[in-house]
Amino acid sequence: KNQVEQSPQSLIILEGKNCTLQCNYTVSPFSNLRWYKQDTGRGPVSLTIMTFSENTKSNGRYTATLDADTKQSSLHITASQLSDSASYICVVRGNNRLAFGKGNQVVVIP
Amino acid sequence: DVKVTQSSRYLVKRTGEKVFLECVQDMDHENMFWYRQDPGLGLRLIYFSYDVKMKEKGDIPEGYSVSREKKERFSLILESASTNQTSMYLCASSYPDRGGREQYFGPGTRLTVT
């Protein structure tokens, strides 16, 4: 069973709208959680990292939250733009290893 | 600005051929990684290296080998390519701290084995 589950697998949103992506994990012990953005045809790029003591962290229009008790993280995109169309990958570190989610595919349409 | 480059963006090879995928990083990173990415499966670690001439198996090393003769260069080798190795291959590098640091990814090589 995958240790990192992301939902929804894919979604389509209208430009200007908000959306929230979910990441649930079972990795233990937990070290940190990173959200990456992967544009089509490119490698992933880190958006934000969350450690155990952090609940919320923002990077521009991207806001990540972490609930270490329930082992859940979310990535909220505010006022989406066409350039937000990408795959968003949740990566959890624990036991000196990384566990990758399969990604949330986001398509923003005008 | 960190730059990780991969030798080819697209590659088509025949079954049984020996394939070399090259990755070069310019940030003096100790750690380098090779992943493959397939639809519905996400990123899977093939091999990684924490130092020159040092390598460790990842989750799916079968059918692959690696070489790290210089700090900035990490090569992935498919000794005898098979169709199930058709995939997107991503190289990454990072500073030490065994997986905890941000990984910087290359643009990927889309390999097709026919």
Backbone of each chain as ProteinMPNN parsed JSONL, in Angstrom:
{"seq_chain_A": "KNQVEQSPQSLIILEGKNCTLQCNYTVSPFSNLRWYKQDTGRGPVSLTIMTFSENTKSNGRYTATLDADTKQSSLHITASQLSDSASYICVVRGNNRLAFGKGNQVVVIP", "coords_chain_A": {"N_chain_A": [[0.846, -1.172, 0.0], [0.512, 2.222, -0.849], [2.334, 4.71, 0.847], [1.735, 7.332, 0.76], [-1.021, 9.074, -0.101], [-2.818, 10.821, -2.521], [-5.408, 13.158, -3.248], [-7.881, 15.059, -5.078], [-7.337, 12.765, -7.839], [-7.296, 14.045, -10.267], [-8.294, 17.292, -11.418], [-10.378, 19.852, -12.803], [-10.421, 23.282, -13.07], [-11.868, 26.58, -13.102], [-10.265, 29.472, -14.305], [-9.141, 31.799, -11.932], [-10.59, 30.761, -9.852], [-10.508, 29.07, -6.615], [-8.737, 26.205, -5.291], [-8.296, 23.075, -3.545], [-5.919, 20.697, -2.657], [-5.361, 17.383, -1.522], [-3.343, 15.493, 0.752], [-2.673, 12.513, 2.226], [-0.921, 10.613, 4.601], [0.99, 7.782, 5.769], [3.468, 7.504, 6.692], [5.957, 6.891, 9.082], [8.501, 7.148, 11.53], [7.732, 10.646, 11.249], [9.36, 13.135, 9.345], [9.488, 15.402, 7.506], [7.405, 17.169, 5.114], [6.986, 17.743, 1.744], [5.747, 19.791, -0.898], [5.709, 19.532, -4.344], [5.723, 21.105, -7.549], [4.993, 20.128, -10.806], [5.417, 21.018, -13.982], [4.139, 20.276, -17.258], [6.267, 18.208, -19.106], [8.516, 18.922, -17.717], [10.844, 18.829, -14.917], [10.002, 18.199, -11.424], [9.463, 20.949, -9.139], [10.241, 22.382, -6.042], [7.72, 23.628, -3.903], [7.029, 24.158, -1.245], [7.997, 23.342, 2.113], [7.072, 21.42, 4.922], [7.477, 21.067, 8.354], [7.306, 19.137, 11.416], [6.414, 20.879, 13.416], [5.101, 22.898, 12.136], [2.124, 24.448, 11.007], [0.966, 25.889, 8.951], [2.017, 27.204, 5.841], [2.966, 29.608, 3.475], [3.449, 30.303, -0.015], [3.455, 32.606, -2.071], [0.593, 32.435, -4.012], [0.095, 29.929, -3.141], [-0.765, 27.884, -0.458], [0.182, 25.806, 2.076], [-0.916, 23.342, 4.386], [-0.524, 21.512, 7.442], [-1.415, 18.766, 9.364], [-0.145, 17.051, 11.747], [-1.074, 15.246, 13.558], [-3.32, 13.941, 12.499], [-2.114, 13.157, 10.229], [-2.258, 14.5, 7.747], [-2.09, 16.64, 4.928], [-2.632, 19.664, 3.131], [-2.82, 21.465, 0.045], [-3.496, 24.61, -0.921], [-4.674, 26.499, -3.564], [-4.934, 29.742, -4.493], [-7.017, 31.97, -6.288], [-6.674, 30.92, -9.02], [-4.429, 30.559, -11.807], [-3.716, 30.25, -15.334], [-1.177, 29.254, -15.547], [-0.959, 27.637, -13.372], [-1.688, 25.143, -14.064], [-0.729, 21.913, -13.792], [1.055, 19.097, -12.382], [0.838, 18.222, -8.999], [2.87, 17.188, -6.488], [3.108, 15.316, -3.572], [5.486, 14.762, -1.105], [6.809, 12.795, 1.36], [8.992, 12.621, 4.075], [10.547, 10.134, 5.984], [12.159, 7.967, 8.324], [14.608, 8.273, 7.074], [14.036, 8.021, 4.403], [12.301, 8.755, 1.352], [8.882, 9.093, 0.564], [6.728, 9.043, -2.126], [3.83, 10.673, -3.343], [1.314, 10.024, -5.883], [0.527, 12.212, -7.217], [-1.451, 15.165, -7.9], [-3.334, 16.059, -10.583], [-3.805, 19.082, -12.027], [-5.859, 21.112, -13.968], [-6.273, 24.205, -15.318], [-8.722, 26.16, -16.701], [-9.628, 28.713, -19.073]], "CA_chain_A": [[0.0, 0.0, 0.0], [1.286, 3.436, -0.927], [2.354, 5.412, 2.118], [1.269, 8.697, 0.524], [-2.193, 9.068, -0.977], [-3.249, 12.157, -2.877], [-6.732, 13.262, -3.86], [-8.331, 14.147, -6.124], [-6.301, 12.388, -8.805], [-7.25, 15.136, -11.238], [-9.425, 18.209, -11.369], [-10.415, 20.968, -13.74], [-10.984, 24.459, -12.403], [-11.905, 27.792, -13.9], [-9.288, 30.511, -13.974], [-9.624, 32.723, -10.912], [-11.181, 30.037, -8.721], [-9.604, 28.429, -5.669], [-8.881, 24.75, -5.159], [-7.521, 22.466, -2.463], [-5.425, 19.35, -2.931], [-5.172, 16.676, -0.276], [-2.291, 14.482, 0.859], [-2.728, 11.746, 3.468], [0.261, 9.76, 4.637], [1.13, 6.86, 6.899], [4.899, 7.443, 6.982], [6.281, 7.074, 10.492], [8.319, 8.479, 12.088], [7.618, 11.716, 10.257], [10.394, 14.177, 9.404], [8.96, 16.593, 6.845], [6.547, 16.954, 3.953], [7.217, 18.753, 0.711], [4.909, 19.838, -2.086], [6.405, 19.892, -5.582], [4.907, 21.385, -8.73], [5.637, 19.638, -12.018], [4.809, 21.426, -15.24], [4.235, 19.265, -18.306], [7.542, 18.167, -19.809], [9.597, 19.455, -16.877], [11.034, 18.157, -13.641], [9.313, 18.841, -10.293], [10.111, 22.066, -8.443], [9.7, 22.467, -4.688], [6.899, 24.793, -3.562], [7.074, 24.423, 0.179], [8.299, 22.212, 2.994], [6.415, 21.5, 6.223], [8.028, 20.212, 9.389], [6.328, 18.675, 12.403], [5.895, 21.971, 14.24], [4.474, 23.926, 11.309], [0.744, 24.169, 10.621], [0.644, 26.582, 7.706], [3.115, 27.926, 5.198], [2.528, 30.136, 2.183], [4.407, 30.647, -1.059], [2.621, 33.319, -3.034], [-0.814, 32.021, -3.985], [0.045, 28.553, -2.64], [-0.723, 27.755, 0.993], [0.176, 24.421, 2.532], [-1.218, 23.11, 5.799], [-0.124, 20.193, 7.931], [-1.927, 18.274, 10.646], [0.69, 15.875, 12.002], [-1.818, 14.283, 14.366], [-4.138, 13.137, 11.589], [-1.244, 12.808, 9.093], [-2.869, 15.058, 6.551], [-1.624, 17.936, 4.452], [-3.374, 20.179, 1.984], [-2.232, 22.576, -0.701], [-4.572, 25.469, -1.391], [-4.284, 27.44, -4.618], [-5.855, 30.879, -4.482], [-7.139, 32.747, -7.533], [-5.858, 30.128, -9.947], [-4.019, 31.105, -13.104], [-3.473, 29.199, -16.328], [0.15, 28.688, -15.272], [-1.064, 26.666, -12.275], [-1.929, 23.823, -14.653], [0.472, 21.131, -13.507], [0.866, 18.017, -11.416], [1.344, 18.613, -7.682], [3.321, 15.936, -5.884], [3.353, 15.365, -2.13], [6.609, 13.887, -0.785], [6.946, 12.722, 2.818], [10.242, 12.015, 4.517], [10.54, 9.449, 7.273], [13.107, 6.858, 8.332], [15.657, 8.575, 6.104], [13.612, 7.7, 3.053], [11.227, 9.589, 0.821], [7.716, 8.412, -0.007], [6.127, 9.955, -3.094], [2.471, 10.49, -3.806], [1.209, 9.896, -7.327], [0.285, 13.534, -7.779], [-2.767, 15.716, -8.248], [-3.244, 16.729, -11.876], [-4.699, 20.244, -12.045], [-6.0, 21.809, -15.244], [-6.987, 25.469, -15.172], [-9.248, 26.567, -18.003], [-10.044, 30.135, -19.069]], "C_chain_A": [[0.891, 1.234, 0.0], [1.209, 4.183, 0.383], [1.875, 6.845, 1.989], [0.149, 8.641, -0.499], [-2.642, 10.499, -1.236], [-4.619, 12.122, -3.525], [-7.07, 14.731, -4.075], [-7.204, 13.821, -7.094], [-6.149, 13.488, -9.848], [-8.454, 16.04, -11.037], [-9.23, 19.33, -12.378], [-11.075, 22.134, -13.03], [-10.94, 25.654, -13.341], [-10.877, 28.785, -13.384], [-9.908, 31.479, -12.971], [-10.231, 32.053, -9.701], [-10.1, 29.453, -7.828], [-9.765, 26.915, -5.729], [-7.967, 24.257, -4.051], [-7.186, 21.029, -2.815], [-5.086, 18.682, -1.6], [-4.05, 15.651, -0.368], [-2.414, 13.811, 2.222], [-1.561, 10.764, 3.467], [0.239, 8.852, 5.862], [2.584, 6.743, 7.335], [5.143, 7.736, 8.463], [7.648, 6.474, 10.774], [8.407, 9.541, 10.994], [8.757, 12.725, 10.451], [9.894, 15.475, 8.77], [8.124, 16.194, 5.647], [6.764, 18.106, 2.991], [6.17, 18.639, -0.379], [5.78, 20.297, -3.251], [5.351, 20.197, -6.648], [5.671, 20.9, -9.953], [4.846, 20.081, -13.231], [5.027, 20.33, -16.277], [5.589, 19.34, -19.003], [8.721, 18.699, -19.013], [9.737, 18.616, -15.616], [10.287, 18.892, -12.53], [10.156, 19.952, -9.673], [9.443, 22.222, -7.086], [8.911, 23.763, -4.498], [7.056, 25.16, -2.094], [7.427, 23.159, 0.94], [7.643, 22.467, 4.351], [7.124, 20.549, 7.185], [6.966, 19.976, 10.452], [5.652, 19.831, 13.142], [5.128, 23.031, 13.45], [3.065, 23.508, 10.903], [0.411, 24.728, 9.243], [1.882, 27.271, 7.169], [2.657, 28.371, 3.815], [3.71, 30.432, 1.273], [3.595, 31.301, -2.166], [1.167, 32.903, -2.899], [-0.985, 30.578, -3.495], [0.157, 28.558, -1.12], [-0.822, 26.282, 1.365], [-0.172, 24.368, 4.006], [-0.776, 21.702, 6.164], [-0.793, 19.931, 9.267], [-1.195, 16.963, 10.926], [-0.049, 14.825, 12.832], [-2.647, 13.358, 13.486], [-3.364, 12.706, 10.35], [-1.881, 13.241, 7.778], [-2.225, 16.391, 6.223], [-2.522, 18.365, 3.302], [-2.575, 21.288, 1.328], [-3.38, 23.355, -1.312], [-4.017, 26.437, -2.419], [-5.354, 28.526, -4.675], [-5.837, 31.586, -5.822], [-6.302, 32.116, -8.639], [-5.594, 30.859, -11.257], [-3.738, 29.945, -14.048], [-2.139, 28.501, -16.063], [0.154, 27.713, -14.095], [-1.368, 25.264, -12.797], [-0.654, 22.996, -14.55], [0.071, 19.917, -12.676], [1.513, 18.449, -10.112], [1.624, 17.339, -6.892], [3.656, 16.156, -4.42], [4.442, 14.337, -1.808], [6.854, 13.935, 0.715], [8.243, 12.018, 3.174], [10.064, 11.38, 5.9], [11.488, 8.284, 7.211], [14.193, 7.029, 7.288], [15.304, 8.167, 4.682], [12.483, 8.647, 2.64], [10.118, 8.706, 0.263], [6.98, 9.43, -0.87], [4.655, 9.623, -3.299], [2.45, 10.436, -5.318], [0.849, 11.212, -8.001], [-1.18, 13.884, -7.945], [-2.59, 16.458, -9.567], [-4.272, 17.847, -11.917], [-4.681, 20.869, -13.436], [-6.84, 23.056, -15.002], [-7.437, 25.921, -16.555], [-9.747, 28.007, -17.947], [-11.557, 30.279, -19.013]], "O_chain_A": [[1.881, 1.306, 0.728], [0.136, 4.283, 0.977], [1.634, 7.51, 2.996], [0.354, 8.207, -1.633], [-2.825, 11.287, -0.308], [-4.956, 11.188, -4.254], [-6.591, 15.579, -3.323], [-6.213, 14.548, -7.151], [-5.039, 13.824, -10.263], [-9.498, 15.608, -10.549], [-8.115, 19.698, -12.747], [-12.156, 21.994, -12.457], [-10.105, 25.736, -14.241], [-10.656, 28.911, -12.18], [-11.045, 31.922, -13.134], [-10.38, 32.673, -8.648], [-8.937, 29.351, -8.218], [-10.799, 26.407, -6.163], [-7.002, 24.92, -3.67], [-8.051, 20.249, -3.215], [-4.59, 19.325, -0.675], [-3.832, 15.029, -1.408], [-2.274, 14.467, 3.254], [-1.256, 10.157, 2.441], [-0.44, 9.125, 6.851], [2.903, 5.974, 8.243], [4.609, 8.695, 9.019], [7.934, 5.376, 10.296], [9.061, 9.357, 9.967], [9.071, 13.115, 11.575], [9.878, 16.521, 9.418], [8.129, 15.039, 5.22], [6.731, 19.277, 3.369], [5.752, 17.54, -0.744], [6.488, 21.3, -3.166], [4.256, 19.636, -6.651], [6.849, 21.216, -10.123], [3.745, 19.59, -13.484], [5.979, 19.555, -16.185], [6.009, 20.412, -19.438], [9.802, 18.907, -19.562], [8.871, 17.805, -15.289], [9.972, 20.073, -12.672], [11.386, 19.903, -9.681], [8.216, 22.196, -6.988], [9.363, 24.844, -4.875], [7.199, 26.333, -1.748], [7.186, 22.047, 0.47], [7.66, 23.587, 4.862], [7.342, 19.379, 6.871], [5.873, 20.54, 10.397], [4.463, 19.766, 13.455], [4.568, 23.957, 14.036], [2.835, 22.366, 10.506], [-0.329, 24.117, 8.472], [2.682, 27.838, 7.913], [2.038, 27.604, 3.078], [4.808, 30.762, 1.722], [3.11, 30.632, -3.078], [0.577, 33.001, -1.824], [-2.106, 30.072, -3.447], [1.069, 29.168, -0.561], [-1.785, 25.601, 1.014], [0.226, 25.237, 4.782], [-0.669, 20.822, 5.309], [-0.746, 20.756, 10.179], [-1.569, 15.907, 10.416], [0.31, 13.647, 12.808], [-2.677, 12.146, 13.696], [-3.891, 11.974, 9.513], [-2.02, 12.458, 6.838], [-1.863, 17.165, 7.11], [-3.094, 17.535, 2.595], [-1.763, 21.958, 1.966], [-4.143, 22.827, -2.121], [-3.016, 27.112, -2.177], [-6.534, 28.243, -4.881], [-4.78, 31.779, -6.422], [-5.342, 32.712, -9.126], [-6.404, 31.65, -11.738], [-3.547, 28.807, -13.618], [-1.992, 27.307, -16.324], [1.155, 27.04, -13.848], [-1.309, 24.298, -12.036], [0.369, 23.334, -15.145], [-1.094, 19.74, -12.32], [2.621, 18.985, -10.118], [0.731, 16.523, -6.662], [4.399, 17.075, -4.074], [4.331, 13.174, -2.195], [7.083, 15.007, 1.274], [8.553, 10.953, 2.642], [9.525, 11.979, 6.83], [11.625, 7.658, 6.16], [14.647, 6.056, 6.687], [16.192, 7.989, 3.849], [11.812, 9.249, 3.478], [10.374, 7.711, -0.414], [6.65, 10.527, -0.419], [4.276, 8.458, -3.414], [3.442, 10.76, -5.97], [0.866, 11.308, -9.228], [-2.032, 13.011, -8.109], [-1.785, 17.384, -9.656], [-5.475, 17.593, -11.85], [-3.618, 21.122, -14.004], [-7.977, 22.971, -14.538], [-6.623, 26.047, -17.47], [-10.228, 28.467, -16.911], [-12.071, 31.397, -19.003]]}, "seq_chain_B": "DVKVTQSSRYLVKRTGEKVFLECVQDMDHENMFWYRQDPGLGLRLIYFSYDVKMKEKGDIPEGYSVSREKKERFSLILESASTNQTSMYLCASSYPDRGGREQYFGPGTRLTVT", "coords_chain_B": {"N_chain_B": [[21.547, 29.958, -9.468], [20.34, 26.719, -9.45], [21.279, 24.16, -11.647], [20.285, 21.325, -13.295], [21.056, 19.115, -15.714], [20.069, 16.959, -18.368], [21.1, 14.5, -20.681], [19.553, 13.934, -22.964], [16.326, 14.847, -24.226], [14.419, 13.321, -25.476], [14.421, 9.899, -26.4], [14.839, 7.096, -28.427], [15.082, 3.69, -28.457], [16.111, 0.345, -29.332], [14.909, -2.889, -28.364], [17.08, -4.71, -26.273], [19.295, -3.151, -26.71], [22.078, -1.323, -25.334], [21.779, 1.302, -23.102], [22.577, 4.61, -22.291], [21.992, 7.077, -19.942], [22.633, 10.354, -19.197], [23.429, 12.624, -16.569], [24.013, 15.84, -15.34], [25.022, 18.076, -12.812], [25.36, 21.422, -11.547], [25.843, 22.423, -9.03], [27.543, 21.472, -7.136], [26.534, 19.441, -5.563], [26.374, 16.76, -3.238], [24.633, 14.605, -3.253], [22.96, 12.553, -5.594], [20.319, 11.421, -7.732], [18.354, 8.943, -9.436], [15.25, 8.611, -10.97], [12.281, 6.971, -12.152], [9.305, 7.801, -13.898], [6.017, 7.019, -14.165], [2.728, 6.942, -15.607], [0.107, 6.944, -13.269], [1.655, 5.666, -11.414], [3.51, 7.346, -10.331], [6.543, 8.882, -9.066], [9.38, 6.845, -8.861], [12.137, 5.581, -7.107], [15.21, 4.677, -8.493], [18.077, 4.399, -8.3], [20.506, 5.838, -6.073], [23.114, 8.173, -5.112], [25.559, 9.062, -2.773], [28.046, 10.012, -2.893], [31.092, 10.33, -4.796], [31.734, 7.498, -6.772], [30.145, 5.968, -5.176], [27.184, 4.168, -4.548], [23.724, 3.412, -4.076], [21.044, 1.109, -3.964], [17.751, 1.853, -5.016], [14.206, 1.701, -4.905], [13.478, 0.242, -7.144], [15.692, -1.204, -8.62], [16.231, -3.214, -10.453], [17.446, -4.311, -13.55], [18.811, -2.059, -14.108], [21.829, -0.083, -13.877], [24.302, 2.081, -12.364], [26.618, 4.834, -12.584], [29.089, 6.765, -11.06], [31.556, 8.645, -11.54], [32.564, 11.17, -11.374], [31.894, 14.019, -9.324], [29.934, 15.75, -10.288], [28.492, 14.354, -12.148], [26.198, 11.824, -13.016], [25.378, 8.74, -14.1], [22.925, 6.723, -15.667], [22.427, 3.407, -16.526], [21.101, 1.184, -18.836], [21.461, -2.029, -19.254], [20.506, -3.92, -21.073], [18.097, -2.967, -22.887], [14.578, -3.1, -22.348], [11.111, -3.386, -23.33], [9.476, -2.776, -21.176], [10.847, -0.851, -19.887], [10.333, 1.51, -21.008], [9.709, 4.793, -20.374], [9.497, 7.884, -18.433], [12.449, 9.355, -17.414], [13.92, 10.771, -14.628], [16.401, 12.836, -13.297], [17.923, 13.897, -10.252], [19.355, 16.186, -7.847], [20.902, 16.981, -4.682], [21.862, 18.671, -1.599], [23.769, 17.189, 1.131], [22.335, 15.193, 3.834], [20.679, 12.996, 3.783], [18.198, 12.745, 1.976], [16.556, 14.631, 3.104], [16.846, 17.207, 2.238], [15.891, 19.719, -0.203], [15.263, 18.446, -3.393], [16.639, 18.969, -6.552], [15.468, 18.877, -9.732], [16.161, 17.525, -12.992], [15.11, 18.119, -16.454], [14.113, 15.787, -17.453], [14.15, 12.683, -19.301], [12.543, 11.272, -21.904], [12.182, 8.052, -22.583], [11.777, 5.665, -25.075], [11.384, 2.322, -25.726], [11.542, 0.084, -28.274]], "CA_chain_B": [[20.444, 29.082, -9.869], [20.741, 25.331, -9.631], [20.927, 23.601, -12.934], [20.482, 19.901, -13.514], [20.795, 18.863, -17.131], [20.064, 15.568, -18.807], [21.712, 14.49, -22.016], [18.555, 13.909, -24.035], [14.924, 15.004, -23.811], [13.709, 12.179, -26.045], [15.333, 8.856, -26.85], [14.174, 5.884, -28.892], [16.052, 2.595, -28.549], [15.551, -0.972, -29.641], [15.043, -3.94, -27.337], [18.384, -5.351, -26.231], [20.381, -2.168, -26.797], [22.604, -0.746, -24.102], [21.369, 2.704, -23.108], [23.204, 5.469, -21.286], [21.354, 8.357, -19.665], [23.595, 11.162, -18.463], [22.905, 13.731, -15.771], [25.066, 16.707, -14.826], [24.547, 19.188, -11.975], [26.415, 22.434, -11.422], [25.771, 23.03, -7.698], [28.456, 20.778, -6.215], [25.742, 18.608, -4.662], [26.891, 15.426, -2.98], [23.622, 13.577, -3.536], [22.307, 12.51, -6.905], [19.263, 10.406, -7.75], [17.652, 8.605, -10.669], [13.88, 8.154, -10.806], [11.431, 6.847, -13.323], [7.963, 8.306, -13.618], [5.034, 6.381, -15.041], [1.345, 7.341, -15.29], [-0.565, 6.125, -12.277], [2.605, 5.104, -10.438], [4.288, 8.411, -9.714], [8.006, 8.803, -9.096], [9.969, 5.705, -8.148], [13.584, 5.716, -7.033], [15.949, 3.556, -9.076], [19.369, 4.375, -7.615], [21.017, 7.125, -5.651], [24.544, 8.198, -4.807], [25.9, 10.099, -1.805], [29.426, 10.449, -3.085], [31.718, 9.763, -5.981], [31.954, 6.051, -6.766], [29.275, 5.356, -4.18], [25.82, 4.031, -5.039], [22.822, 2.577, -3.298], [19.829, 0.746, -4.683], [16.485, 2.42, -4.593], [13.09, 0.76, -4.799], [13.317, -0.579, -8.355], [16.978, -1.191, -9.321], [16.419, -4.339, -11.379], [17.572, -3.962, -14.96], [19.546, -0.8, -14.211], [23.037, 0.142, -13.098], [24.67, 3.496, -12.371], [28.043, 5.137, -12.493], [29.391, 8.137, -10.634], [33.009, 8.8, -11.552], [32.834, 12.549, -10.987], [30.86, 14.513, -8.414], [28.85, 16.445, -10.974], [27.9, 13.524, -13.199], [25.619, 10.569, -12.549], [24.864, 8.068, -15.289], [22.043, 5.566, -15.529], [22.714, 2.479, -17.621], [20.219, 0.049, -19.075], [22.394, -2.963, -19.896], [19.812, -4.534, -22.207], [16.799, -2.308, -22.775], [13.36, -3.876, -22.617], [9.963, -2.498, -23.557], [8.899, -2.297, -19.906], [11.644, 0.265, -19.408], [9.811, 2.72, -21.624], [9.283, 5.62, -19.254], [10.171, 9.166, -18.251], [13.517, 9.229, -16.426], [14.255, 12.061, -14.022], [17.583, 12.899, -12.446], [17.826, 14.961, -9.26], [20.523, 16.325, -6.971], [20.627, 17.734, -3.455], [22.92, 18.705, -0.602], [23.673, 16.048, 2.035], [21.194, 15.055, 4.753], [20.041, 11.815, 3.242], [16.816, 12.815, 1.508], [15.773, 15.674, 3.748], [16.987, 18.482, 1.554], [15.156, 19.845, -1.455], [15.893, 17.861, -4.56], [16.51, 19.758, -7.771], [15.276, 17.899, -10.795], [16.389, 17.842, -14.388], [13.891, 18.195, -17.26], [13.619, 14.456, -17.776], [14.39, 12.032, -20.596], [11.474, 10.319, -22.244], [12.777, 6.917, -23.292], [10.884, 4.682, -25.681], [12.079, 1.109, -26.169], [10.649, -0.594, -29.231]], "C_chain_B": [[20.961, 27.67, -10.125], [20.36, 24.861, -11.02], [21.281, 22.115, -12.956], [20.116, 19.631, -14.958], [20.871, 17.377, -17.413], [20.395, 15.544, -20.289], [20.701, 14.534, -23.152], [17.176, 14.176, -23.46], [14.097, 13.82, -24.294], [14.726, 11.186, -26.595], [14.49, 7.66, -27.28], [15.243, 4.823, -29.109], [15.328, 1.286, -28.842], [15.78, -1.927, -28.482], [16.413, -4.581, -27.436], [19.557, -4.383, -26.323], [20.841, -1.736, -25.41], [22.347, 0.763, -24.171], [22.059, 3.443, -21.966], [22.393, 6.762, -21.152], [22.295, 9.141, -18.755], [22.911, 12.313, -17.738], [24.085, 14.526, -15.219], [24.436, 17.818, -13.998], [25.711, 20.129, -11.695], [26.456, 23.071, -10.036], [26.67, 22.341, -6.678], [27.693, 19.957, -5.172], [26.395, 17.248, -4.479], [25.918, 14.348, -3.455], [23.094, 13.683, -4.961], [21.402, 11.288, -6.978], [18.791, 10.161, -9.178], [16.285, 8.03, -10.322], [13.307, 7.798, -12.176], [10.014, 7.246, -12.914], [7.01, 7.733, -14.642], [3.64, 6.805, -14.625], [0.723, 6.38, -14.291], [0.348, 5.528, -11.22], [3.432, 6.174, -9.752], [5.782, 8.196, -9.872], [8.478, 7.61, -8.275], [11.486, 5.778, -8.244], [14.273, 4.472, -7.565], [17.271, 3.358, -8.33], [19.669, 5.771, -7.091], [22.48, 6.996, -5.234], [24.811, 9.352, -3.849], [27.323, 10.613, -1.977], [29.963, 9.826, -4.361], [32.003, 8.279, -5.753], [31.095, 5.315, -5.729], [27.856, 5.304, -4.734], [25.015, 3.169, -4.088], [21.578, 2.299, -4.116], [18.634, 1.474, -4.104], [15.428, 1.34, -4.536], [12.974, -0.187, -5.991], [14.614, -0.629, -9.158], [17.146, -2.253, -10.41], [16.442, -3.86, -12.828], [18.356, -2.684, -15.199], [20.876, -0.895, -13.464], [23.373, 1.627, -13.205], [26.174, 3.633, -12.273], [28.197, 6.581, -12.044], [30.904, 8.255, -10.463], [33.43, 10.204, -11.155], [31.644, 13.078, -10.19], [29.668, 15.089, -9.168], [28.067, 15.574, -11.942], [27.423, 12.181, -12.652], [24.934, 9.914, -13.743], [23.989, 6.886, -14.92], [22.235, 4.69, -16.757], [21.663, 1.386, -17.655], [21.049, -0.943, -19.887], [21.786, -3.594, -21.149], [18.359, -4.046, -22.158], [15.644, -3.247, -23.11], [12.181, -2.916, -22.71], [9.359, -1.992, -22.254], [9.752, -1.216, -19.238], [11.322, 1.562, -20.156], [9.2, 3.575, -20.52], [9.907, 6.998, -19.368], [11.194, 8.982, -17.13], [13.935, 10.615, -15.946], [15.475, 11.91, -13.128], [17.379, 14.039, -11.458], [19.117, 15.03, -8.464], [20.128, 17.131, -5.749], [21.887, 17.793, -2.606], [22.774, 17.49, 0.298], [22.51, 16.174, 3.006], [20.205, 14.094, 4.141], [18.541, 11.939, 2.958], [16.016, 13.937, 2.114], [15.831, 17.006, 3.048], [16.16, 18.491, 0.264], [15.944, 19.181, -2.568], [15.607, 18.754, -5.762], [16.511, 18.784, -8.941], [15.705, 18.442, -12.158], [15.081, 17.812, -15.155], [13.324, 16.834, -17.649], [14.037, 13.994, -19.159], [13.256, 11.049, -20.83], [12.056, 9.243, -23.134], [11.682, 5.995, -23.801], [11.724, 3.516, -26.173], [11.123, 0.32, -27.049], [11.114, -2.014, -29.532]], "O_chain_B": [[21.888, 27.458, -10.907], [19.26, 25.128, -11.504], [22.411, 21.715, -12.677], [18.989, 19.891, -15.377], [21.632, 16.641, -16.785], [20.023, 16.441, -21.046], [20.976, 15.119, -24.199], [16.884, 13.778, -22.333], [13.183, 13.37, -23.603], [15.745, 11.565, -27.172], [13.552, 7.263, -26.589], [16.197, 5.036, -29.858], [14.123, 1.145, -28.634], [16.734, -1.781, -27.717], [16.863, -4.952, -28.52], [20.694, -4.76, -26.042], [20.081, -1.784, -24.443], [22.658, 1.412, -25.17], [22.113, 2.964, -20.833], [22.144, 7.451, -22.142], [22.699, 8.667, -17.693], [21.944, 12.895, -18.231], [25.039, 13.952, -14.694], [23.45, 18.431, -14.409], [26.868, 19.718, -11.614], [27.038, 24.143, -9.87], [26.563, 22.606, -5.48], [28.15, 19.799, -4.041], [26.903, 16.655, -5.431], [26.326, 13.316, -3.987], [22.82, 14.775, -5.458], [21.679, 10.256, -6.367], [18.824, 11.059, -10.019], [16.159, 7.111, -9.513], [13.784, 8.263, -13.211], [9.588, 7.062, -11.774], [7.176, 7.937, -15.844], [3.378, 7.009, -13.44], [0.802, 5.162, -14.445], [-0.124, 4.949, -10.241], [3.999, 5.925, -8.689], [6.223, 7.416, -10.716], [8.034, 7.395, -7.148], [12.047, 6.006, -9.316], [13.969, 3.354, -7.149], [17.541, 2.281, -7.799], [19.149, 6.762, -7.603], [23.007, 5.902, -5.032], [24.356, 10.474, -4.07], [27.746, 11.539, -1.285], [29.362, 8.912, -4.927], [32.452, 7.871, -4.682], [31.333, 4.138, -5.456], [27.377, 6.275, -5.319], [25.554, 2.312, -3.388], [21.114, 3.154, -4.871], [18.516, 1.682, -2.896], [15.709, 0.2, -4.165], [12.436, -1.288, -5.865], [14.64, -0.138, -10.287], [18.091, -2.197, -11.196], [15.572, -3.107, -13.267], [18.55, -2.269, -16.341], [21.024, -1.69, -12.536], [22.804, 2.343, -14.03], [26.895, 2.695, -11.933], [27.545, 7.49, -12.558], [31.45, 7.999, -9.39], [34.537, 10.402, -10.654], [30.516, 12.621, -10.373], [28.524, 14.936, -8.739], [27.068, 16.025, -12.503], [28.144, 11.496, -11.927], [24.011, 10.485, -14.325], [24.28, 6.146, -13.981], [22.209, 5.175, -17.888], [21.37, 0.747, -16.644], [21.307, -0.721, -21.07], [22.468, -3.778, -22.157], [17.513, -4.631, -21.482], [15.726, -4.069, -24.023], [12.244, -1.783, -22.232], [8.791, -0.901, -22.22], [9.418, -0.728, -18.158], [11.975, 2.584, -19.948], [8.288, 3.14, -19.817], [10.722, 7.265, -20.252], [10.86, 8.516, -16.041], [14.255, 11.502, -16.738], [15.569, 10.987, -12.318], [16.736, 15.036, -11.785], [19.88, 14.065, -8.408], [19.146, 17.873, -5.77], [22.853, 17.07, -2.85], [21.748, 16.813, 0.239], [21.785, 17.169, 2.986], [19.018, 14.394, 4.016], [17.721, 11.31, 3.627], [14.889, 14.182, 1.682], [14.957, 17.85, 3.242], [15.788, 17.45, -0.277], [17.16, 19.346, -2.664], [14.487, 19.226, -5.958], [17.43, 17.982, -9.109], [15.623, 19.639, -12.432], [14.038, 17.509, -14.575], [12.19, 16.738, -18.119], [14.251, 14.798, -20.066], [13.042, 10.12, -20.051], [12.383, 9.489, -24.295], [10.783, 5.599, -23.06], [12.665, 3.701, -26.945], [10.034, -0.061, -26.621], [10.477, -2.72, -30.315]]}, "name": "protein", "num_of_chains": 2, "seq": "KNQVEQSPQSLIILEGKNCTLQCNYTVSPFSNLRWYKQDTGRGPVSLTIMTFSENTKSNGRYTATLDADTKQSSLHITASQLSDSASYICVVRGNNRLAFGKGNQVVVIPDVKVTQSSRYLVKRTGEKVFLECVQDMDHENMFWYRQDPGLGLRLIYFSYDVKMKEKGDIPEGYSVSREKKERFSLILESASTNQTSMYLCASSYPDRGGREQYFGPGTRLTVT"}
